[in-house]
């Protein structure tokens, strides 16, 4: 939802430098509207808002450090 309809799969095979703006946008959306995303938290606590935001932030940091890397998310 924060990245787009395809989620993280939209980043697949793109250079890190290309996805940095997408990740920045997604992180900002999530931080500015946590209640929108927290209602999607599953009852078993797997894959919750905090975890998803953490994944995006870690991916963003990795992309900033390795701008020529090709994203492979499976």
C-alpha positions as CSV (number, residue, x, y, z in Angstrom):
1,X,0.0,0.0,0.0
2,X,2.7,2.5,0.9
3,X,4.9,1.6,-2.0
4,X,2.2,0.8,-4.5
5,X,-0.2,-2.0,-5.6
6,X,2.6,-4.5,-6.1
7,X,4.3,-3.8,-2.8
8,X,8.0,-4.7,-2.5
9,X,7.7,-6.6,-5.8
10,X,7.6,-3.3,-7.6
11,X,11.2,-2.8,-6.6
12,X,12.5,-6.0,-8.1
13,X,15.3,-5.8,-10.6
14,X,15.6,-2.0,-10.2
15,X,18.8,-0.2,-9.2
16,X,18.9,0.9,-5.6
17,X,19.3,4.5,-6.7
18,X,16.0,4.2,-8.5
19,X,14.0,3.0,-5.6
20,X,15.4,5.4,-3.0
21,X,12.6,8.0,-3.7
22,X,10.0,5.3,-3.6
23,X,11.2,4.1,-0.2
24,X,11.4,7.6,1.1
25,X,7.8,8.2,0.0
26,X,6.6,5.0,1.6
27,X,8.4,5.6,4.9
28,X,7.0,9.1,5.1
29,X,3.5,7.9,4.3
30,X,3.7,5.2,7.0
31,X,5.2,7.5,9.6
32,X,2.6,10.3,8.9
33,X,-0.4,8.0,9.0
34,X,0.4,5.0,11.4
35,X,-3.3,4.5,12.2
36,X,-4.0,3.7,8.6
37,X,-1.4,0.9,8.6
38,X,-1.8,-0.3,12.2
39,X,-5.4,-1.4,11.5
40,X,-3.9,-4.0,9.1
41,X,-1.9,-5.6,11.9
42,X,-2.7,-9.3,12.0
43,X,-4.0,-10.7,15.3
44,X,-1.0,-13.1,15.5
45,X,1.4,-10.1,15.4
46,X,3.3,-11.4,12.4
47,X,3.9,-8.8,9.8
48,X,2.8,-5.8,11.8
49,X,3.2,-2.1,11.1
50,X,6.4,-1.7,13.1
51,X,8.0,-4.7,11.4
52,X,7.0,-3.4,7.9
53,X,8.3,0.1,8.6
54,X,11.6,-1.4,9.9
55,X,12.0,-3.5,6.8
56,X,11.5,-0.4,4.6
57,X,13.9,1.7,6.7
58,X,16.6,-1.0,6.6
59,X,16.2,-1.4,2.8
60,X,16.4,2.4,2.4
61,X,19.7,2.5,4.4
62,X,21.1,-0.4,2.3
63,X,20.1,1.3,-0.9
64,X,21.7,4.6,0.2
65,X,25.0,2.7,0.9
66,X,24.9,0.6,-2.3
67,X,23.3,2.8,-5.0
68,X,24.4,0.6,-7.9
69,X,23.0,-2.6,-6.3
70,X,20.1,-4.4,-8.1
71,X,17.1,-5.1,-5.9
72,X,16.1,-8.8,-5.6
73,X,13.2,-9.4,-3.3
74,X,11.5,-12.8,-3.3
